[in-house]
Amino acid sequence: MALPKKKHSKSRTRKRRSSKKLGYSTVSRCPQCRSPKLPHRVCMTCGYYGEKQIIKMEGDK
């Protein structure tokens, strides 16, 4: 197994690791109640996914 001949400096190591940070998650709007939600997920406010109600919420009759 190959080994490095010289030690990498802290700044060189940190420069390489700086691009591995987490990005922002995208947020879309629910077509039914217009509340923010994650894309391709059921809306936790109204229980709809697209045009279908998947989860029956407590306020629904």
Secondary structure, DSSP 4 states (H G I P E B T S, - for coil): ----SSPPPHHHHHHHHGGGS--PPP-EE-TTT--EE-TTS--TTT-EETTEE-S--TT--
